Amino acid sequence: MSGTGKTVQVLNQNEGLLFEQSSPGKIGYQLPPLDVPEVDPKVLGAGNARAGIEDFPEVSEVEVIRHFTRLSTWNYGIDLGLFPLGSCTMKYNPRVNELVARTEGLAWAHPYQPEDLSQGAMEITAQLERAIGEITGMESVTLQPAAGAHGEMTGILLIRSYLEKQGNPRKIVLVPDSAHGTNPATAAMVGYEVRTLKSNDKGMVDPSTLEAAMSEDVAAFMVTNPNTVGVFEENIAQIAAIVHAKGGQVYMDGANMNALVGLARPGDFGMDVMHLNLHKTMSTPHGGGGPGAGAVAARAHLEPFMPTPRLKQVNGSWTWDYSRPDTIGKVRAFYGNFGVLVRALSYIMAHGGPGLRTATMDALLNANYLRKRLEPYFDLPYQSPSMHEVVFSHSRQEKKGAKTMDIAKRLIDYGFHPYTTAFPMIVPGAMMIEPTETEPKQELDLFVDAMVAIAKEIETDPAFVLKAPYNTRVSRVDETMAARKPILRWRAPSPQSRAAD
Ligand SMILES: *Cc1c(COP(=O)(O)O)cnc(C)c1O
């Protein structure tokens, strides 16, 4: 579509609910005539015999197939196009991961299977732990946590247990104002008071601000690196030294590890513990609340506190070790999201070390290509060099009345998933764009064309952009109401309202 503002009416977007397509007596199957004696329903207990299910939709096969196929075409996914959601690292999920995960012995493995039948699965787990240890520069890895935020909680619990063992769990966790919301939430959940540090004019942590806030009451400093502005904390080693000098620990939110794999190791620049979002960096699927994996890597001094069970090799065989006196305990049922772990290891092994490094370089190149091409049209609040994502602000477009959310909504009409809006919070009107390494240049150019066209629309007809999107079934929804008062259940219209129809 060009920027003319013309929209296309798509009729099948008027799709109703399956319930609304129902008419009595329609069925989606035909059974052959009965050739065995019919059983009296009373044999099963008369109370269990049902004549039908009230308000259950009665539809034909073609109606069912069309209904769900149409719904599937309303989805936007990474297999359809660029998904530039910053911080989320929405990279393409290579099919080789799926192929490996479907290996019969892996797909059908059961967590209650005895250890002697699980040696292969345990070896895979051990190999992934070793690979993540190597990538992060850390001695100890757990694959139990089910997501990044869950990994954060595991990591801060490790720090708490470690400090407790030394006699004092301490009271405070310091978090920069650029942090993801899960960081302060995690610290609070683990029982710490959260103090926020203001970033400097480069969008970075200021060592002198940190030094002033640091005391022997501070348990940990939680830092994302590269941070959520997409820039590398250039004083990271000094930051770690300041925290360690007062006996504190540094937690690194590794959600942005896509910018570092193969180039720099957090263990080498002074981080004590971190998580990786395998569903971001290691190309495993994201999903609504899962399936994810928030692997946690830690330096050796935190190893005794790692969640149980831990993998241990005895006489050449793997076994799960539950007898670890200082452990924080289990953080998840069984051993983690095993199917996701298989995909992550498959990704790592398919690339190998040099391949992973190239992927990182490509991620940096793609983000900087977008930065360069979009800079003439959008305001760049921080001039520091970009890593794997670039954060613009809407300040130029806002003068015409269009905000980051309006631009994001209009992108949908151009066939792209929106970028991340309004985060990080230190950038008013943030437009956070992360292309990832998996995007070809042609796709990036299409995205640039769309962004430039929208910038021009805002110059000439901002009111038009404020009502976007036009090409979707519903345009703007009340996001607050959707979160606060979701309607999660369909109810059959009452007979009165049916009569009125
Ligand atoms: C995605 C993300 C998280 C949370 O990870 P989940 O896997 O969604 O729980 C935390 N911090 C940052 C910076 C992130 O981008």
The ligand as a Gaussian input file, in Angstrom:
#p B3LYP/6-31G(d) Opt

LIG

0 1
 C       11.834000      -9.314000      27.905000
 C       12.557000      -8.629000      29.000000
 C       12.428000      -9.049000      30.337000
 C       11.432000     -10.091000      30.779000
 O       11.582000     -11.317000      30.176000
 P       10.358000     -12.354000      30.033000
 O       10.975000     -13.533000      29.402000
 O        9.325000     -11.682000      29.199000
 O        9.857000     -12.613000      31.425000
 C       13.205000      -8.427000      31.279000
 N       14.032000      -7.420000      30.962000
 C       14.166000      -6.974000      29.692000
 C       15.122000      -5.851000      29.402000
 C       13.424000      -7.554000      28.659000
 O       13.532000      -7.111000      27.408000

